[in-house]
Amino acid sequence: MEVTRATSTRLDGRHVAFLSWRDTANPEGGGAERYLEKMATGLVARGATVTIFSAAHAAAPLLEERDGIRFVRRGTKMSVYPQGMRALRRGDLDGPHGPPDLVVDVQNGLPFFTRLVTRAPVLVLVHHVHEEQWPVVYPGPTGTVGWWIERRLAPWLYRRDRYVAVSQATRDELATLGVDPARVDVVHNGTDPYLAVDPGKATHPVLAVVGRLVPHKQVEHAVDTALELRETWPDLRLHVVGGGWWEAELRAYAQSRAAGETVVFEGHVDEERKHEVYERAWVQVLPSLKEGWGLVIGEAGMHGTPTVAYAAAGGTQESIEHDHSGLLVDDQHALTAAVRSLVEDVDLRARLSAGSLEMSHRFTWGEAQESFAQVVSRCCRTARPAR
C-alpha cells in the first residue's frame, strides 16, 4: 500500500463500499480502475474499512483481500449492475459494524442505481460523460438507451447526492446534464512514481500509444500518423501498449494499411516494459475521443515524453499544458502535423520534454487521496435527507 503524503483526515471506524464495473486485476481495467484503488488505499491508510465490488473475471478470485481492501466479484460486464444492487441490499458488502457508512457509486456511463437499495449517503464518482462514446461502442437502440440513462435518469436519481469528478472539464460536462456544480468536488488523478529503466531515448523516431484497445481510443489515428511520417522517416516505429476487445480490428486495420514493422503491437506488458516504452518514445500520441484525465499523460511525462492529444477529449485540457508539456489539437490532420513538428524539431521536443517532466510532478496521489478522504469524511457526517 502506497501513500505518498502524510495523512491528516482520519476515518477510523468508517466503512466505505465502492461499486465499480472493473478492478485493476481485470484485463480490461485501465486508468479509472487505477484511480479507484488508489483512493481506496488512501482511505485504508486513514483508518477506514473498504470493500470494492466489481465484475467477476478469470484473473482474480471471487473474494480477495489485497492492500487492506476486501474485493467482492460477481456478475459479468452487464450483470455486474444488478448483482451489485443485490449484494448491497442483502448486506454482502457490510463492514465489521454493519452497512456501509458511505457507498461510492462509480458511474462509467451507467450507474449502479445504489440509491434505490440503500439509505446510506451515496457519492457518485464520474471520470467523464460518455455522450460521444455511446454511439461508437453501442450503435443503435442500446446506445440510445444508455445515453438516456446517463443523461436523464442518473442525474434525477442522484439529485440529492454529491459527486466527485476527476477534472474541471468533467464537472462542466455534468452541469450540462443538470448536476449542480456546487454538489461536485474535483479530485484530480495523481502520477505514479518514476520507474527507472534503461535504455533512454531511442536513436530513431519512436511514438507510443498506451491504453485499452477499444474503439473510442481511436488508435487508428495514431496508425495513420505513423504511416504518413514513415514516408520521411522510414525507421519510425509506433509502439501500441495494451490490450482490449478491439485489438483484432486494430491489427487488421494496420495490416490493411501495409504497416509492416512500423506498428508494433506490444499487447499487455508488465510495468517495467511499459515504462521502457515511455522512456524510449519521443512522443506519446493520445487520439482518444474522451478522457476524464488521461493517466498515461503523467506517466509518460515522468520520462520526459510529451503527449499530443485532442483538446475536445476534455480532461486533457488540464493534464496537458498546451505548448509547455504537450500539444492539444482539434482534428486528425492537426494531430499528424503536431507529431511531425515534434519529431523534426529537436528544440521543440526538448522544451516540451522538460515541460512534461515538470507537469508530471504537479499532481500526486498523496494529494488526491487526502482530497478524496476529506470528501468522504464530509459525506459520512451528512445524514440522509428525508424524501
Residue pairs with C-beta under 8 A, 6 or more apart in sequence:
1 41
1 44
1 45
1 67
1 68
2 41
2 365
3 41
3 42
3 45
3 365
3 366
3 369
4 190
4 193
4 364
4 365
4 366
5 364
5 366
5 367
5 369
5 370
6 366
7 42
7 45
7 46
7 370
7 373
8 370
9 46
9 370
9 373
9 374
9 377
10 46
10 47
11 43
11 46
11 47
11 48
11 373
11 376
11 377
11 380
12 46
12 47
12 48
13 47
13 97
14 43
14 47
14 48
14 49
14 101
14 102
14 376
14 380
15 48
15 49
15 50
15 51
15 94
15 95
15 96
15 97
15 98
15 99
15 100
15 101
15 102
16 40
16 43
16 48
16 49
16 50
16 51
16 100
16 101
16 102
16 103
16 104
16 376
17 50
17 51
17 52
17 53
17 88
17 93
17 95
17 100
17 102
17 103
17 104
18 36
18 40
18 50
18 51
18 52
18 53
18 103
18 104
18 106
18 125
19 53
19 54
19 84
19 88
19 93
19 103
19 104
19 105
19 106
19 112
19 114
20 32
20 33
20 36
20 52
20 53
20 54
20 106
20 108
21 54
21 55
21 77
21 80
21 81
21 106
21 108
21 110
22 28
22 29
22 32
22 33
22 54
22 55
23 29
23 33
23 36
23 37
23 52
23 54
23 60
23 71
23 73
24 33
24 34
24 36
24 37
25 57
25 59
25 60
26 33
26 54
26 55
26 57
26 59
26 60
27 57
27 59
27 243
27 268
28 212
28 244
28 245
30 211
30 212
30 295
31 127
31 189
31 211
31 292
31 293
31 294
31 295
31 296
32 106
32 108
32 127
32 292
34 295
35 127
35 166
35 189
35 293
35 295
35 368
36 52
36 106
36 125
37 52
37 67
37 69
38 190
38 365
38 368
38 369
39 187
39 368
39 369
39 372
40 50
40 52
40 67
40 69
41 67
41 68
41 69
41 369
42 365
42 368
42 369
42 370
42 372
42 373
43 50
43 369
43 372
43 373
43 376
44 50
44 67
44 68
44 69
45 369
46 373
48 376
49 70
49 95
49 96
50 68
50 69
50 70
51 69
51 70
51 71
51 72
51 93
51 95
51 100
52 69
52 70
52 71
52 72
53 72
53 73
53 74
53 84
53 87
53 88
53 93
54 71
54 72
54 73
54 80
55 73
55 74
55 75
55 76
55 77
55 79
55 80
56 62
56 73
56 74
56 75
56 76
57 73
60 71
60 73
61 73
62 72
62 73
62 74
63 70
63 71
63 72
63 73
64 70
64 71
64 73
65 71
72 87
72 92
72 93
74 80
74 83
74 84
74 87
75 81
75 82
75 83
75 84
81 110
81 112
81 113
84 112
84 114
85 112
85 113
85 114
85 116
85 117
86 92
87 93
88 100
88 103
88 112
88 114
88 117
88 118
89 117
89 118
91 99
93 100
94 100
95 101
99 118
99 120
100 118
100 120
101 120
101 121
101 380
102 120
102 121
102 122
102 123
102 376
102 379
102 380
103 114
103 118
103 120
103 121
103 122
103 123
104 122
104 123
104 124
104 125
105 111
105 112
105 114
105 115
105 122
105 123
105 124
105 125
105 158
106 112
106 125
107 124
107 125
107 126
107 150
107 154
108 127
108 130
109 130
109 133
109 134
109 146
109 150
110 146
110 149
110 150
110 154
111 124
111 149
111 154
111 157
111 158
113 157
114 122
115 122
115 157
115 158
115 161
116 157
119 384
120 384
121 161
121 162
121 379
121 380
121 382
121 384
122 158
122 161
123 161
123 162
123 163
123 164
123 375
123 376
123 379
124 154
124 158
124 161
124 162
124 163
124 164
125 163
125 164
126 163
126 164
126 165
126 166
126 170
126 174
126 292
127 165
127 166
127 170
127 292
127 293
127 315
128 166
128 167
128 169
128 170
128 173
128 290
128 291
128 292
128 314
128 315
129 150
129 170
129 173
129 174
129 176
129 177
129 290
130 146
130 147
130 150
130 290
131 147
131 150
131 151
132 216
132 289
132 290
133 216
133 289
133 290
134 143
134 144
134 146
134 147
134 150
135 143
135 147
136 215
136 216
136 289
137 143
137 214
137 215
137 216
138 146
150 177
151 177
154 177
155 174
155 177
155 178
155 179
156 178
160 385
161 183
162 183
162 184
162 185
162 375
162 378
162 379
163 171
163 174
163 179
163 183
163 184
163 185
164 184
164 185
164 186
164 187
164 372
164 375
165 171
165 174
165 184
165 185
165 186
165 187
165 292
166 186
166 187
166 188
166 189
166 292
166 293
166 315
167 186
167 188
167 292
167 293
167 314
167 315
167 318
167 319
168 186
168 318
169 292
169 314
169 315
169 317
169 318
170 186
170 292
170 314
170 315
171 181
171 184
171 186
172 181
173 314
174 181
174 184
175 181
175 184
185 371
185 375
187 368
187 371
187 372
187 375
188 293
188 318
188 363
188 367
188 368
188 371
189 293
189 295
189 298
189 319
189 363
189 368
190 298
190 363
190 364
190 365
190 366
190 367
190 368
190 369
191 295
191 298
191 299
191 301
191 302
191 360
191 361
191 363
191 364
191 365
192 298
192 299
192 302
192 365
193 302
194 302
194 303
195 271
195 272
195 275
195 302
197 272
197 275
197 276
197 279
198 279
199 276
199 279
199 280
200 279
200 280
201 279
201 280
201 281
201 282
202 237
202 280
202 281
202 282
204 233
204 235
204 236
204 237
205 229
205 233
205 235
205 236
205 237
205 282
205 343
206 236
206 237
206 238
206 239
206 280
206 281
206 282
207 222
207 225
207 226
207 236
207 237
207 238
207 239
207 281
207 282
207 283
207 284
207 285
207 339
208 238
208 239
208 241
208 277
208 278
208 281
208 283
208 284
208 285
208 300
208 305
209 217
209 219
209 222
209 238
209 239
209 240
209 241
209 242
209 284
209 285
209 286
209 287
210 241
210 242
210 274
210 277
210 278
210 284
210 296
210 299
210 300
211 217
211 241
211 242
211 286
211 288
211 296
212 242
212 243
212 244
213 219
213 240
213 242
213 243
213 244
213 245
213 246
213 247
213 250
214 244
214 245
214 246
215 246
215 249
216 288
216 289
216 290
217 246
217 287
217 288
217 289
218 287
218 288
218 289
219 240
219 246
219 250
219 287
220 250
220 253
220 287
221 285
221 287
221 332
221 335
222 238
222 240
222 285
222 287
223 238
223 250
223 253
223 254
223 257
223 259
223 263
224 257
224 332
224 336
225 238
225 285
225 332
225 335
225 336
225 339
226 236
226 237
226 238
226 259
226 262
226 263
227 257
227 259
227 262
227 263
228 336
228 340
229 236
229 336
229 339
229 340
229 343
230 236
230 262
232 340
232 344
233 343
236 262
236 343
237 261
237 262
237 263
237 264
238 262
238 263
238 264
238 285
239 264
239 266
239 277
239 280
239 281
240 250
240 263
240 264
240 265
240 266
241 266
241 267
241 269
241 273
241 274
241 277
242 266
242 267
242 268
243 267
243 268
247 265
247 267
250 265
251 265
254 263
254 265
266 273
266 277
269 277
274 299
275 299
275 303
278 284
278 299
278 300
278 302
278 303
278 305
279 303
279 305
281 300
281 303
281 305
282 305
282 342
282 343
282 349
283 305
283 306
283 307
283 308
283 339
283 342
283 343
283 349
284 296
284 297
284 300
284 305
284 306
284 307
284 308
284 326
285 307
285 308
285 309
285 335
285 339
286 294
286 296
286 297
286 307
286 308
286 309
286 310
286 313
286 316
287 309
287 310
287 332
287 335
288 294
288 309
288 310
288 313
288 316
289 310
289 313
290 313
290 314
291 309
291 313
291 314
291 315
291 316
291 319
292 314
292 315
293 315
293 318
293 319
294 307
294 309
294 313
294 315
294 316
294 319
294 320
296 307
297 307
297 309
297 316
297 319
297 320
297 325
297 326
297 356
298 319
298 359
298 360
298 363
299 360
300 306
300 307
300 356
301 307
301 325
301 356
301 357
301 359
301 360
302 357
302 360
303 357
304 353
304 354
304 356
304 357
305 353
305 356
306 325
306 326
306 327
306 342
306 349
306 352
306 353
306 355
306 356
307 316
307 320
307 325
307 326
307 327
307 356
308 326
308 327
308 328
308 329
308 335
308 338
308 339
308 342
309 316
309 320
309 326
309 327
309 328
309 329
310 316
310 328
310 329
310 330
310 331
310 335
311 317
311 322
311 328
311 329
311 330
312 330
316 328
317 328
319 359
319 363
320 326
320 327
320 328
320 359
321 355
321 359
322 328
323 352
324 352
324 355
324 359
325 352
325 355
325 356
325 358
325 359
325 360
326 352
326 355
326 356
327 338
327 341
327 342
327 352
329 335
329 337
329 338
341 348
342 348
342 349
342 352
343 349
